[in-house]
């Protein structure tokens, strides 16, 4: 099976679009970089799973969510952010 990078690129664009549109629809919402990057990373991971497994998008997304990926990604990003800020 050949890895399809266009699926991952599409997932990155979709994650960026989803994250940005979520902030733009809500008036006065404070920008949250952690939430933004979490959304983008989940999109990237979902795209990679779709490309690697040849699953449908909803199946791959449900798989990622069932793994607890949002909490894991948030924790990793928080740890990275703390290391950068305290460095």
C-alpha positions in Angstrom: 0.0 0.0 0.0 1.4 3.4 -1.0 1.1 6.3 1.5 -0.9 9.1 0.0 0.5 12.4 1.2 -2.3 14.4 -0.4 -4.7 13.0 2.2 -2.5 14.3 5.0 -2.2 17.6 3.3 -5.9 17.8 2.9 -6.3 16.9 6.6 -3.9 19.7 7.6 -5.9 22.2 5.5 -9.1 20.9 6.9 -7.8 21.1 10.5 -6.7 24.7 9.9 -10.0 25.7 8.3 -12.0 24.1 11.1 -10.0 25.7 13.8 -10.1 29.1 12.2 -13.8 29.0 11.4 -14.6 28.0 14.9 -13.0 31.1 16.3 -14.4 33.4 13.6 -18.0 32.3 14.3 -17.9 33.2 18.0 -17.8 36.9 18.8 -15.4 37.8 21.5 -13.9 34.4 22.0 -10.3 34.6 23.3 -7.7 33.0 21.0 -6.5 29.7 22.5 -3.3 28.5 20.7 -3.5 25.1 22.5 -7.0 24.5 21.2 -6.1 25.7 17.8 -3.0 23.4 17.5 -4.9 20.5 19.0 -7.5 20.7 16.3 -4.8 20.9 13.6 -2.8 18.0 15.0 -6.0 15.8 15.3 -6.7 16.7 11.6 -3.1 15.6 10.6 -3.3 12.4 12.6 -6.7 11.6 11.2 -5.4 12.2 7.6 -2.4 10.0 8.3 -4.7 7.2 9.5 -6.9 7.5 6.5 -3.9 7.4 4.1 -2.2 4.5 5.9 -5.3 2.3 6.6 -7.4 3.2 3.6 -10.4 3.7 6.0 -13.2 6.2 5.5 -12.7 9.5 7.2 -15.4 9.0 9.8 -14.0 5.6 10.7 -10.5 7.0 11.1 -11.8 10.0 13.1 -13.8 7.7 15.5 -10.7 5.5 15.9 -8.5 8.6 16.8 -11.2 9.8 19.3 -11.6 6.4 20.8 -7.8 6.4 21.5 -8.2 9.6 23.6 -6.1 11.4 21.1 -7.4 14.9 21.9 -6.4 14.6 25.5 -3.1 13.1 24.6 -2.3 15.8 22.0 -3.3 18.5 24.5 -1.0 17.1 27.1 1.9 16.8 24.7 1.4 20.4 23.5 1.1 21.7 27.1 4.3 20.0 28.0 6.1 21.4 25.0 4.7 24.9 25.6 5.9 24.8 29.3 9.4 23.7 28.2 9.5 26.6 25.6 8.2 29.2 28.1 10.5 28.1 30.9 13.5 27.7 28.7 
